Amino acid sequence: MALAERIAAIQEQIAQACLAAGRTTDSVRLLPMSKTQPIETILAARRSGLQTFGENRPQELAAKAIELADTDIKLCFVGHLQTNKARLVAQYATEFQALDSQRLAIELDRRCHAIGRQLDVLVQVNTSDESQKYGIQPADALGFARGIASCDALRVRGLMTLAINSDQRAVVERCFARLVEVQTQLQDATGSPWDELSMGMSGDFDLAIACGSTCVRIGTAIFGHRRGR
Ligand SMILES: *Cc1c(COP(=O)(O)O)cnc(C)c1O
C-alpha cells in the first residue's frame, strides 16, 4: 500500500472506532509520528492532508523544523526531554506532549518567555507501573499540576500516556482508564478542562478511542518500519 492509502485506511479506522464509541470523528486527532522518516515522506504525507507531525529527538526536531520552515507543517515533540534541550522544543515545536518534571516545566517556560511565545503542553503520566517508562505517577498528578500552574507560557491542555505493550486488551485498557481517572481528578480539583488525552498508538488506538482518547499517535501503521537514525 502506498503512503496515501495507508493514511486513508487509518483515518477510516479512526472514524469507525469513533462511530463504535458513539463519538464524533472530529473528537479525535491523528498525530502521525514521523520520527526517523525523511523530509520527503513528511512532505508526501502533507499532500495527503496531514499537517502536524510527531518527533521524539530534539536535534531531529530542530533539523526538520529548519528544513520545513517555508511550509505550513507543524511539529509536535513527544518524547523524553532533558532540561538542557528545552530551548530546541521551545523554539521549534508547536506542542510538547511529554512534560514530566517541574524543573523541565520551569526551563521550558523560561525559554518560551525569552522568545515571546506560548507552548501547548500535555503532562505525561506513567499508567503502566513500568519503571522504564517516563511520566509522573498518577498519585503525584495533582501536586504536579499545582506546581506548574505558575508557568504561564505553557498552555497545559491535558495528559499523555504510553500504555503497557501487551496482547491482553484488558491490561492495556487499564492504562487508558487510569489516565481518564487522573483527568477527572484534575478537573475536579483545579476547575481547568484538561480535555486533551493523548493515548493510543498503531496497535491499540481503537481501544484508546473507546476509552476517550482525543489524540492517537500513529507511527508504523502509516510509515512502516522506522528508519535507522
Ligand atoms: C513512535 C511513537 C508512537 C507511535 O508508535 P507506533 O507503534 O509506531 O504507532 C507513539 N507514541 C510515542 C511516544 C512514540 O514515540
Boltz pocket constraint, residues with backbone or C-beta under 6 A from the ligand:
constraints:
  - pocket:
      binder: B
      contacts: [[A, 33], [A, 35], [A, 56], [A, 78], [A, 79], [A, 162], [A, 200], [A, 201], [A, 202], [A, 203], [A, 217], [A, 218], [A, 219], [A, 220], [A, 221]]
      max_distance: 6.0
